[in-house]
Amino acid sequence: MNFIFLGPPGAGKGTLAAKVALSYNIPHISTGEIFRAAIKAKTPLGLKVQAIIDSGSLVSDDITVELVKDRLAQSDAQNGFILDGFPRTIPQAEALANIVKVDSVVNFDIADEGVVERLSGRRVCKGCGQNYHVKFMPTKVEGKCDSCGEDLYTRDDDKIEAIQHRLEVYRSQTAPLIDFYKEKELLTDIDARPATEVILSEFENKFPCK
Ligand code: AP5
């Protein structure tokens, strides 16, 4: 299956995608992760997009579409994938339709208060990139990654001003994709408020793994 995970920032798309990728044996393709890896490695792409990402604005459609096109051409994406955070604009969705057939768009439904609570409490491992949450997914030792022991940090775009800006960007540029995919009869809503295990179980019921 070729999935798109759509929803506001902090809805839990990345957390669920990591689990679904494992159980369905398909790659989890997060454009945000690809950009953050480029920033960490100080590549030309990373240097170009760093300020945009830190502020919570969107990288240009041209750059993002090209990056996704290259990623989807790789061998591991030929038998299904999860696109997490792409498309984020109508032009991106139109470009994607010319690249690959989408089977299902999963829309993560959560109110702004939930987003703010999740993003302001998110902590990320400096070493392996694992995500945690101070309240919902705490580490065993405060400030240290359970997997590799490295320090945790707060993403620049998880600061409160950037969160508010990301929500505005989501409403103006990304939320129109809900109707776009509804009209194509590809959209499935999922309640993103419960614990991840509950959401995973709902997902597996809706999309049984063959
Ligand atoms: P990206 O990395 O895609 O950010 P995002 O969409 O804002 O998504 P997040 O990673 O913030 O949230 P999420 O929904 O994955 O939630 P998560 O699972 O981490 O993009 C970053 C930036 O890159 C963009 O702002 C833009 O600049 C650029 N970019 C990326 N794609 C682009 C595109 N297509 N076009 C242009 N620019 C693009 O969970 C959040 C927190 O909540 C975690 O702490 C987690 O532990 C916790 N949590 C998760 N699920 C639950 C749960 N069920 N219950 C309790 N806590 C939970």
Boltz pocket constraint, residues with backbone or C-beta under 6 A from the ligand:
constraints:
  - pocket:
      binder: B
      contacts: [[A, 7], [A, 8], [A, 9], [A, 10], [A, 11], [A, 12], [A, 13], [A, 14], [A, 15], [A, 16], [A, 30], [A, 31], [A, 32], [A, 33], [A, 35], [A, 52], [A, 53], [A, 54], [A, 56], [A, 57], [A, 58], [A, 59], [A, 60], [A, 64], [A, 84], [A, 85], [A, 86], [A, 87], [A, 88], [A, 92], [A, 118], [A, 119], [A, 121], [A, 122], [A, 123], [A, 131], [A, 132], [A, 133], [A, 136], [A, 137], [A, 157], [A, 166], [A, 192], [A, 193], [A, 194], [A, 195], [A, 196], [A, 199]]
      max_distance: 6.0
